[in-house]
Amino acid sequence: MKQLKKEKPEMTFSSPVTAIRGIGPEKAKLFAKKNIYTVGDLLHTYPREYQDRGKIVPLSECGDGNVHAVLVTCVERPLIGKTYTGIPYVRMSARDDSALVSVTFFGKTYLSSMIRPGRKYRLYGKFTVGLYGAESNTPDIEPADGTHPLPAILPVYPLTSGMTQNMIRTAIEGCLHLCGRIRETVPEDIRASHGLLTKKETVRQLHRPESDELLKKAQRTAAFEDLLVFQLAVRSMRAEKEHFSAPVFHSSGKSFTDSLPFLLTGAQKRVIREVFSDLGKGFPMARLVQGDVGSGKTVIAAAALELCAQNGMQSVMLAPTELLAEQHCKTISRWLEPSGIRVALLTSSVRASEKKEIKKRLAAGNIDVLIGTHAVLQEDVVFSSLGLVVTDEQHRFGVRQRAALLERSERSGGRSRAHMLVMSATPIPRSLSLILYGDLDVSVLDELPAGRQPIETMILLPEDRDRIYKSIRRQIGLGGQAYIICPLVEESEDSSRSAAEQYYENLRTNVFPDIPLGLVHGRLSGNEKANAMRDFSEGKTKVLVSTTVIEVGVDVPNANVMLIENAECFGLSQLHQLRGRIGRGQRKSFCVLLNGSGKDNARLEIMRDTSDGFKIAEADLKQRGPGDFFGEAQSGEMPLNGAYFADMPLVAETKEVLESILPKIGDERFASLRDAAARKAGANGGGKTVN
């Protein structure tokens, strides 16, 4: 009997990405690295930028080193060879009506079977003028024989290691037919009065733009909807907080700040007054303290922790890394313990027996201030009387993680909660803070303490490495110290550790055999990291080889040189944080951004040209997006490239719309908008969805 062929289930938004033709289990793992698990996730993963390949430029006009699209004909069979270092290549000679061009494709020998004499191709890449005429290295190449129409505007998506643009473009093509089923979020009358597309058409145009005009309209529509949803979600969160009361803290007038060996800046004094005012009002403080690298946020946090302890209640300070938690514990203990305030540290590296004792003391009320990492979020960490939650580097924690601690602080039948103070050393553009932190009051530390030194930043290439090492050696000879940040490795923590150890061993053996080096990476134990940092801080080691675990909080005033390997792979804010580890003492400081790609890089040029954290944050926002503020993954969940958050007129426009609809937000026609806001805030599990 003939067996009936099993029908493939119909593809829906909730189908796994493996439902798309060409995506098997291995490719699905790559998509999962970008938090893409379902077809809906994929459709809501928008391009980060677009390439205009429709404007064809004659070869004779494109030897300026910029990116162009050209239409050429191959004039002879391609040449296959190898460079002197063994890299295989395919070389193609081609021409248009104006000039000849020599095109070399490195590492792509498979193209030799595709490139044929007499056939037309569209090339997209950089073109220069060499000794023998126009040249281009490894541009994108597409057959232009008319059998398949070539898109004029090509989307460029965010990728992860192992993923290609062609892979994600093909996958999206395989599910674009579902756009017709997308449910509208913004009511029709609002779309009409503000010149917006339907959501169905918006998603389609973002992935496959038909014209520049329609693309811009789709981008504006997506931005409008996201801003509206975001603001409604934030408004809902703020309204929820207003239902709670909080303990009232009174100041005794005495503080550790009176005996500090340095004077507080005017900005620090102002922000402490703002925080203390909130803590005395009887309802939960929800305040963000943001300031540039080195602006002195730890003093603000310590003052709040001290006030909480003076009023007989416990507090907790949450840090994103063990290294930072350990440093905070050391600094805050030094400031507060002379007053009898009991401080403890809880991280994953703390011994099991010690953890058990800390938890026992905490529950009994015998610890006043607990400082730790995600380990303090465990269910068995119980406070006797939690009155204040402080999170440092807030962009590393989502709202739900902070809420987990606040919920544990509830008293009086669940109507009283702890105060919350969140801090960020990543300056946040005002336009974005209006949206992201509408549920928070914002204090800004806009004044750096005396003694901060300007940092000279330069972009160098791999061929400059020997010169860089000589400069590091010279600075160490003058009494300075240096950080060397390892090349970025994405695959896993284990491979990052291996890469760091290999890199360190090469430097120790071949580059600086006569200079004491230290090594820090994320998989070292707490004691190993603390010992490495102590040796560097005390000058026993002169060069600290590190992964990005030293990104925040590490303070060694004598360190005045930083080399960042593969700087082109890091985000702007991360580069700014890393650079902030130097320039803290009296020595002139230098930061070298080693551009491993050798290609022009706008991010690195911004870093070279400014040290203003707010300007850097604006640029980073436009390039990478603001992150998943409402969830735990702070990796750029917001669609598009985030540039619209700098569009203050659009922010104001959506705010005005929200104010006008709030009185009737419970109406049925706003149901989809309410659902979207609830998902954004995590009430229904969050996540990317378009249905």
C-alpha positions in Angstrom: 0.0 0.0 0.0 1.4 3.4 -1.0 2.2 5.6 2.0 0.7 9.0 1.9 3.2 11.8 1.9 3.1 13.8 5.2 2.0 17.3 4.6 4.3 20.1 5.9 2.4 22.2 8.5 1.4 25.7 7.4 4.0 28.3 8.3 2.9 30.9 10.9 4.5 33.6 12.9 5.1 31.2 15.8 6.7 28.5 13.5 10.4 27.8 14.3 12.8 29.3 11.8 13.5 25.7 10.6 10.0 26.0 8.9 11.7 28.3 6.3 13.2 26.5 3.4 17.0 26.3 3.6 17.2 26.7 7.4 18.2 23.5 9.2 19.2 22.9 12.8 22.8 24.2 12.3 21.6 27.5 10.7 18.9 27.8 13.4 21.7 27.9 16.0 23.2 30.9 14.3 19.8 32.7 14.2 19.4 31.8 17.9 22.5 33.8 18.7 20.6 36.9 17.4 17.5 35.9 19.5 15.7 34.8 16.4 13.8 31.6 17.1 10.5 32.0 15.2 9.4 33.2 11.8 7.8 36.2 13.7 11.2 37.0 15.3 12.8 37.0 11.9 10.3 39.3 10.2 10.8 41.7 13.1 14.6 41.7 12.7 15.0 44.8 10.6 18.0 45.9 8.6 20.6 48.1 10.3 21.3 50.0 7.1 20.7 49.9 3.3 23.0 50.0 0.3 21.9 52.0 -2.7 23.1 49.9 -5.6 20.7 51.4 -8.1 22.9 54.4 -8.9 25.4 53.0 -11.4 28.7 55.0 -11.7 31.1 54.9 -14.7 34.4 53.3 -13.8 36.2 56.5 -14.9 34.5 58.4 -12.0 34.8 55.9 -9.1 38.6 55.7 -8.4 38.2 57.9 -5.2 38.3 55.1 -2.7 34.6 55.3 -1.9 31.9 52.7 -2.3 30.1 52.6 -5.7 28.0 50.4 -7.8 29.3 49.7 -11.3 28.0 47.7 -14.3 30.9 45.8 -16.1 31.5 43.1 -18.6 34.1 40.4 -18.0 36.7 40.6 -20.8 38.7 37.3 -20.2 38.8 34.1 -18.2 39.5 34.8 -14.5 42.9 34.1 -13.1 43.3 31.9 -10.0 46.3 32.3 -7.7 47.7 32.7 -4.2 49.3 35.5 -2.4 52.8 35.1 -0.9 51.2 34.4 2.4 49.1 31.6 0.9 45.7 33.3 0.6 43.9 32.1 -2.5 42.3 34.6 -4.8 40.4 35.0 -8.1 41.3 38.0 -10.4 38.9 39.3 -12.9 39.4 41.8 -15.7 36.4 43.8 -16.7 35.3 47.0 -18.4 32.4 49.4 -19.0 32.3 52.0 -21.7 34.6 54.3 -19.8 37.5 52.2 -18.4 39.0 48.9 -17.5 39.1 47.5 -13.9 41.1 44.7 -12.2 39.0 43.0 -9.5 40.6 40.6 -6.9 38.4 38.4 -4.8 40.4 37.1 -1.9 39.4 33.7 -0.4 36.6 33.2 -2.9 37.9 30.7 -5.4 34.4 29.4 -6.0 33.7 32.5 -8.0 36.0 31.3 -10.8 33.2 29.0 -12.1 30.6 31.8 -12.0 32.7 34.5 -13.7 32.6 34.1 -17.5 34.0 36.3 -20.4 31.3 38.4 -22.1 28.9 38.2 -19.2 27.7 41.4 -17.3 28.0 41.9 -13.6 27.1 44.5 -11.0 30.0 45.2 -8.6 29.5 47.0 -5.3 32.5 48.0 -3.3 35.5 50.4 -3.0 37.4 51.4 -6.2 40.8 53.0 -6.3 43.3 53.9 -9.0 46.5 51.7 -8.9 49.6 51.5 -11.1 47.6 49.8 -13.9 44.3 51.6 -13.7 41.1 51.1 -11.6 41.2 48.4 -8.9 38.9 46.8 -6.4 39.4 44.2 -3.7 36.6 41.7 -2.9 33.5 43.7 -3.9 30.1 42.2 -3.9 29.3 40.7 -7.3 26.0 39.9 -8.9 25.2 38.6 -12.4 23.4 41.3 -14.4 22.3 39.3 -17.4 18.6 40.3 -17.0 17.4 36.8 -15.9 16.8 38.1 -12.4 16.0 41.8 -11.6 18.6 43.3 -9.3 17.3 45.3 -6.3 18.3 48.9 -6.3 18.2 49.2 -2.5 19.7 46.2 -0.6 19.1 45.7 3.1 22.0 45.0 5.4 21.2 43.0 8.6 23.0 42.7 11.9 24.9 39.4 11.8 26.7 37.0 14.2 29.8 34.9 13.5 29.1 32.3 10.8 26.0 34.2 9.4 26.1 35.9 6.1 23.9 38.6 4.5 22.8 36.2 1.8 21.7 33.7 4.5 19.4 36.1 6.3 18.1 37.8 3.1 17.2 34.4 1.7 15.5 33.4 4.9 13.4 36.6 5.0 12.4 36.2 1.4 11.1 32.7 2.4 8.6 34.2 4.9 7.7 37.7 3.5 4.4 36.2 2.1 3.2 36.3 5.8 3.2 40.1 5.9 -0.5 40.1 4.8 -1.4 38.5 8.1 0.2 41.0 10.3 -2.2 42.6 12.8 -2.3 46.4 12.9 -1.2 48.1 16.1 -2.0 51.8 15.4 -5.7 52.6 14.7 -6.5 53.6 11.1 -7.5 57.2 11.9 -4.2 57.9 13.6 -2.3 56.3 10.7 -4.2 58.5 8.2 -3.7 61.8 10.1 0.0 61.2 10.6 0.8 59.9 7.1 1.7 56.4 8.1 1.7 53.1 6.2 -0.1 50.0 7.4 2.1 47.7 9.5 1.8 45.0 6.8 3.3 47.4 4.2 5.8 48.7 6.6 7.4 45.4 7.3 7.4 44.5 3.6 9.1 47.7 2.6 11.7 47.5 5.4 12.8 44.2 4.1 12.3 44.7 0.3 12.1 48.4 -0.4 10.6 49.4 -3.7 11.9 52.9 -3.6 13.8 55.3 -1.4 10.5 57.3 -0.8 8.6 54.2 0.4 11.6 53.1 2.5 11.7 56.4 4.3 7.9 56.2 4.9 8.2 52.7 6.3 11.0 53.7 8.6 9.0 56.6 9.9 6.0 54.4 10.4 8.0 51.8 12.3 9.6 54.5 14.4 6.2 56.2 15.2 4.7 52.9 16.3 7.7 51.9 18.4 7.8 55.2 20.1 4.1 55.2 20.8 4.2 51.6 22.2 7.3 52.3 24.2 5.9 55.5 25.8 2.6 53.7 26.7 4.5 50.8 28.3 6.7 53.2 30.3 3.6 55.2 31.4 1.9 52.0 32.6 5.0 51.1 34.6 5.1 54.5 36.3 1.4 54.3 37.1 2.0 50.9 38.7 4.7 52.3 41.0 2.5 55.1 42.3 0.3 52.5 44.1 3.2 51.7 46.5 4.5 53.4 49.6 8.2 53.2 50.8 10.1 53.7 54.0 10.9 57.3 54.9 14.6 57.9 55.5 15.8 60.8 57.7 19.4 62.1 57.5 21.4 62.4 60.6 23.6 65.1 59.0 26.7 62.9 59.5 28.3 61.1 56.5 31.5 59.4 55.4 31.7 62.1 52.7 32.9 64.6 55.5 36.1 62.6 55.9 36.9 61.8 52.3 40.5 62.8 51.2 39.0 64.7 48.2 36.2 67.3 47.7 33.0 66.3 46.1 32.2 68.1 42.9 29.2 70.5 42.7 27.4 67.9 40.6 27.9 65.2 43.2 26.6 67.4 46.0 23.5 68.3 43.9 22.7 64.7 43.0 23.1 63.5 46.6 20.6 66.2 47.6 18.2 64.9 44.9 18.6 61.3 46.0 18.1 62.2 49.7 15.0 64.2 48.9 13.5 61.2 47.2 14.3 58.9 50.1 12.4 61.1 52.5 9.1 61.3 50.6 7.4 58.1 51.6 6.9 56.6 48.2 9.5 54.5 46.2 12.3 56.4 44.7 12.9 55.5 41.1 16.0 57.6 40.0 18.6 57.2 37.4 22.0 58.7 38.0 23.9 58.9 34.8 27.3 60.4 34.1 30.3 60.0 32.0 33.2 57.7 32.8 34.9 58.8 36.0 32.3 61.3 37.1 32.0 59.8 40.6 28.8 57.8 40.7 30.1 55.3 43.4 30.1 58.1 46.0 26.4 58.8 45.3 25.5 55.1 45.7 27.5 54.9 48.9 25.8 57.9 50.4 22.4 56.4 49.7 23.5 53.0 51.1 24.8 54.8 54.3 21.5 56.7 54.7 19.5 53.4 54.4 21.7 51.7 57.1 21.4 54.8 59.4 17.6 54.3 59.2 17.9 50.6 60.3 17.2 49.0 56.9 19.1 46.8 54.5 20.3 47.7 51.0 21.7 45.8 48.1 24.0 46.9 45.3 23.9 44.9 42.1 26.9 45.0 39.7 27.2 43.3 36.3 30.6 41.6 36.9 32.4 40.0 39.8 35.4 42.2 39.3 33.2 45.4 39.6 31.3 43.9 42.6 34.6 43.1 44.3 35.9 46.6 43.7 32.7 48.2 44.9 32.8 46.1 48.1 36.4 47.1 48.8 35.7 50.8 48.3 32.3 51.0 50.0 33.6 48.9 53.0 36.5 51.3 53.4 34.0 54.2 53.5 31.1 52.7 55.6 32.6 50.1 58.0 34.3 52.7 60.3 30.7 53.8 61.1 29.7 50.3 62.1 27.9 49.5 58.9 28.2 45.8 58.0 29.0 45.2 54.3 29.1 41.7 52.6 29.9 40.4 49.1 27.9 37.7 47.3 29.0 36.4 43.9 29.1 33.1 42.2 32.8 32.6 43.2 32.2 32.9 46.9 32.7 29.5 48.6 29.5 27.5 49.3 30.0 27.5 53.0 30.6 31.2 53.0 27.5 31.8 50.8 25.4 29.8 53.3 26.7 32.0 56.2 26.1 35.2 54.3 22.5 34.2 53.4 21.9 33.3 57.1 23.3 36.6 58.4 21.3 38.5 55.7 18.0 36.9 56.7 18.7 37.6 60.3 19.4 41.3 59.7 23.0 41.0 60.5 24.2 42.5 57.2 23.4 46.1 56.4 24.7 46.3 52.8 25.0 43.4 50.4 27.0 43.9 47.2 26.9 41.3 44.5 26.3 40.1 41.0 23.3 38.2 39.6 23.9 35.8 42.5 21.9 38.1 44.7 18.8 37.4 42.5 18.6 33.8 43.6 15.3 32.9 45.3 17.1 31.7 48.5 18.7 35.2 49.1 16.2 36.6 51.6 16.4 40.1 53.2 15.2 40.9 56.7 14.2 44.5 55.8 15.2 45.6 52.3 14.9 49.3 51.9 17.0 50.2 48.9 18.1 48.5 45.6 21.0 50.0 43.7 22.0 48.7 40.2 25.3 49.8 38.7 25.7 49.8 34.9 21.9 49.6 34.6 22.1 48.7 30.9 23.4 45.3 31.8 20.1 44.5 33.7 16.6 44.5 32.5 13.5 45.9 34.2 12.4 42.4 35.1 15.7 41.7 37.0 15.3 44.9 39.0 11.7 44.1 39.7 12.6 40.7 41.1 14.4 42.4 43.9 11.8 45.0 44.5 9.1 42.4 44.7 11.0 40.7 47.5 11.0 44.0 49.4 7.2 44.2 49.6 5.7 44.7 53.0 2.4 45.8 54.5 0.4 43.4 52.4 2.4 44.1 49.3 1.7 47.8 49.2 5.2 49.0 50.4 8.4 48.6 48.4 12.0 49.5 48.6 13.6 52.5 46.9 15.4 52.0 43.6 18.6 53.8 42.4 20.0 52.9 39.0 23.3 54.2 37.7 24.9 54.3 34.3 28.4 55.2 33.2 27.1 55.1 29.6 25.9 58.6 28.9 22.4 58.4 27.4 21.2 61.0 24.9 18.5 63.2 26.3 16.1 62.1 23.5 16.5 58.5 24.5 16.3 59.0 28.2 12.9 60.7 27.7 11.7 57.5 26.3 13.6 54.7 28.0 13.5 56.3 31.5 10.0 57.9 31.5 9.5 55.7 34.6 12.5 57.2 36.3 13.6 60.6 37.5 17.0 61.4 36.0 20.0 63.0 37.7 23.1 63.9 35.6 26.6 64.1 36.8 27.9 66.6 34.3 31.2 67.5 36.0 34.3 65.4 36.3 36.5 65.4 39.4 39.7 67.4 39.4 42.7 65.6 38.1 41.2 63.7 35.2 43.7 63.8 32.3 42.9 64.2 28.6 43.5 61.0 26.6 45.2 61.1 23.2 43.4 58.5 21.0 44.8 57.2 17.7 43.8 54.6 15.1 46.6 52.3 13.9 46.8 49.2 11.7 48.3 45.8 12.3 51.5 46.7 10.5 52.1 49.4 13.2 52.1 46.7 16.0 55.9 46.8 16.6 55.8 50.6 16.9 52.9 50.3 19.4 54.8 47.7 21.5 57.9 50.0 21.5 55.7 52.9 22.7 54.2 50.8 25.5 57.7 49.7 26.6 58.8 53.4 26.6 55.8 54.5 28.8 56.5 51.7 31.2 60.2 52.8 31.3 58.9 56.3 32.3 56.9 54.7 35.2 53.5 54.1 33.6 51.4 51.0 33.2 49.4 49.6 30.3 46.2 47.7 29.6 46.1 45.5 26.5 42.6 44.4 25.6 42.5 41.0 23.9 41.0 40.5 20.4 37.2 40.1 20.6 36.1 36.4 20.4 32.3 35.8 20.0 31.9 32.0 20.0 31.9 31.2 23.7 33.3 32.1 27.1 35.7 29.1 26.8 37.0 30.2 23.4 37.4 33.8 24.8 39.4 32.4 27.7 41.6 30.3 25.4 42.2 33.3 23.1 43.1 35.5 26.0 45.5 32.9 27.4 47.2 32.4 24.0 47.5 36.1 23.4 48.9 36.6 26.9 51.4 33.8 26.4 52.6 35.3 23.1 53.1 38.7 24.7 54.9 37.2 27.7 57.2 35.0 25.7 57.9 37.0 22.5 57.1 40.7 23.1 57.6 41.6 26.8 59.7 38.8 28.2 61.5 41.2 30.6 58.3 43.0 31.8 55.9 41.5 34.4 52.5 40.9 32.9 49.1 40.0 34.4 46.1 38.4 32.9 42.4 38.8 33.6 39.4 37.1 31.9 35.9 36.2 32.8 36.5 32.5 33.6 39.1 33.2 36.4 37.9 32.7 39.9 37.1 35.7 42.0 40.3 35.3 44.0 42.4 35.0 40.8 40.9 38.1 39.3 41.3 40.0 42.6 45.0 38.9 42.9 45.7 40.0 39.3 44.0 43.3 39.8 45.8 43.9 43.1 49.2 43.1 41.5 48.5 45.6 38.7 47.1 48.2 41.1 50.2 47.9 43.3 52.5 48.1 40.3 53.9 44.5 40.7 52.7 43.9 37.1 53.2 46.6 34.5 51.0 45.3 31.7 47.5 43.9 32.3 46.3 41.7 29.5 42.5 41.5 29.7 39.2 40.8 28.0 36.4 43.3 28.5 35.9 42.4 32.1 37.8 45.6 33.0 35.3 47.6 30.9 33.7 49.3 34.0 34.8 50.2 37.5 38.5 49.4 37.5 40.5 52.3 38.8 44.3 52.3 38.6 45.5 55.9 38.4 49.0 55.0 37.3 47.8 53.2 34.1 48.2 55.6 31.2 48.3 53.4 28.1 45.6 51.3 26.5 45.9 49.1 23.4 42.5 47.7 22.2 43.0 44.9 19.7 40.3 44.5 16.9 38.8 47.8 18.0 36.5 47.8 14.9 34.6 44.8 16.5 33.5 46.8 19.6 30.6 49.1 20.0 31.2 52.8 20.6 29.9 52.8 24.2 32.1 49.8 25.1 35.2 51.5 23.6 34.4 54.6 25.6 34.1 52.6 28.8 37.4 50.8 28.1 39.2 54.0 27.4 37.9 55.4 30.6 40.1 53.1 32.6 43.1 55.4 31.8 43.5 59.1 32.2 42.8 58.8 36.0 46.2 59.9 37.3 48.7 62.7 36.5 50.4 61.0 33.5 49.6 61.9 29.9 47.5 59.1 28.6 47.3 57.3 25.3 44.7 55.0 23.8 45.5 53.0 20.6 42.6 51.6 18.6 44.1 48.8 16.5 41.9 48.5 13.4 42.4 44.8 12.4 40.3 45.1 9.3 42.3 47.8 7.8 39.1 49.4 6.4 37.9 52.9 7.1 35.7 52.8 10.2 33.4 55.6 11.2 33.0 54.4 14.8 36.8 54.5 15.4 37.0 58.0 13.9 34.3 59.2 16.3 36.4 57.8 19.2 39.5 59.4 17.9 37.8 62.8 17.5 35.9 63.2 20.7 35.9 62.2 24.4 32.4 63.6 25.0 30.4 60.6 26.2 27.1 62.1 25.2 28.3 62.7 21.6 29.6 59.1 21.5 26.3 57.8 22.9 24.3 59.6 20.2 26.5 58.0 17.5 26.2 54.6 19.1 22.5 54.9 19.4 22.2 55.6 15.7 24.4 52.7 14.8 23.3 50.0 17.1 19.9 50.7 18.7 19.0 51.4 22.3 18.8 47.8 23.5 16.1 45.8 25.1 15.3 48.1 28.0 12.3 46.0 29.1 14.0 42.6 29.1 17.1 40.9 30.2 19.0 40.8 26.9 20.5 44.3 26.4 21.5 43.7 22.8 19.6 46.0 20.5 16.1 44.6 20.3 14.5 47.8 19.1 13.9 47.7 15.3 15.8 49.7 12.7 19.0 51.3 13.8 17.7 53.5 16.6 18.3 56.7 14.8 14.7 57.8 15.3 15.3 58.2 19.0 17.4 61.2 18.2 14.4 62.6 16.2 13.0 64.9 18.8 10.1 66.2 16.6 8.9 62.6 16.2 9.3 62.0 20.0 7.2 65.0 20.7 4.6 64.0 18.0 4.1 60.5 19.5 4.0 61.9 23.0 1.2 64.3 21.9 -0.7 61.4 20.3 -0.4 59.3 23.5 -1.7 62.2 25.7 -4.7 62.6 23.4 -5.7 58.9 23.5 -4.9 58.1 27.2 -8.4 59.1 28.4 -9.9 56.4 26.1 -7.1 53.9 26.0 -9.4 51.2 27.4 -11.5 51.3 24.2 -11.6 48.2 22.0 -9.9 50.0 19.1 -6.7 50.4 21.2 -6.6 46.7 22.2 -3.7 45.9 19.9 -1.8 48.9 21.1 -2.3 47.9 24.7 -1.2 44.3 24.0 1.9 45.6 22.2 2.8 47.8 25.2 2.2 44.9 27.6 4.5 42.7 25.6 7.1 45.4 25.6 6.9 45.7 29.3 7.2 42.0 29.7 3.7 41.4 31.1 3.1 38.7 28.4 6.6 37.4 28.2 8.1 40.1 26.0 9.9 39.1 22.9 9.8 40.1 19.3 6.5 39.6 17.6 4.6 41.0 14.6 1.3 39.1 14.6 
